[in-house]
Amino acid sequence: MYMFTQEQAVSAETVWLWHLVYQEIGTAISALEEAGATLVALVDSSAWESDGFRALNELIIRLRDDTGVELGKLSVREWELGEGPEA
């Protein structure tokens, strides 16, 4: 005799909410990628020798690094959600 386990049913609302969250994470990742690319260009452009520009350059470098960290976190979350809700 075969044994069948009963899977927990997932409602349409759950699937729809998962889809919305996954889509928003994708949008956030795109925005962070664009911001990161802009910050990389700003780091190169702001490498001047005055104290004010040096401080600005260091701030932009920190923002670029923080953007990369957030992008990594969202990419992991997107991967976690990638399989979708269990049907």
N, C-alpha and C positions, 0 to 999 in steps of 0.2 A: 504494500500500500504506500502511496506517496503522501508526504507531508507537505502541506502548503502553509506558509506563514502569511498572515494577513498584514499587508503594508498599511501604514497610517496614511489616510487620504489627505491630500493637500487641497485646500480650497482655492478657487479662482482668485480670491482676494490676496491670498498669500503669494501666489505666482505673480500677480500684477505688482504687488509691493516689491517683491524681489527684483522684478524687471526694472522698476523705477529706481531702486537703489543702485543697481548695477549700471544703469544708464547715467546716473548722476556721478558715480565714481569715475566713469569714463570721461565725462565732461570735466571733472576736476583734474584728472590726470592730464588731459589735453592742455588745460589752462596752466598747470604747473610746468609742463614741458615748454610751452611758449615763454613763460616767465623766466625759466631757467636759461633758455637760449638768449633772451634779451640781457639777462644779468651777466652771462659770459661775455657778451660783446661790451657791456658797460665796464666790466673789470679791465678789459684791455684798453678801452677808451679813457678811463679815469686814472691811469697809472702816471700821474704827474709827480713832481717833486716838492710841491708845497705841502705844509702840514695839513691844511684844510682839505686838499685833494687826496692826500694820503689817508686821512681819516675817512673820507667819503669812499675811497677805494676799499678800505678795510670793511666798512659797513656793507658795501655791495658784495664783497666776498662772503661775508657771514650770511647775507640774505640768499646768495646763490647756494651756499652749502645747506642752509635750512630748507630751501626749496627742494633740493635733492633728497633730503631726509624725508620730507613730507611726501614726495613723489614715490619714494620707496615704500613707505607705509601704505599709501593708497594702492600701489601695485600689488602688494601682498593681499590687501583686503579684496581687490578685484579678483585675484587668483582664487581666494577662498570662496568667493561667491560664484565663481565661474561655472561650477557644476549645476547651479540652480537648486531650487527647492526639490526635495525628494518627492517624486510623484507616487 
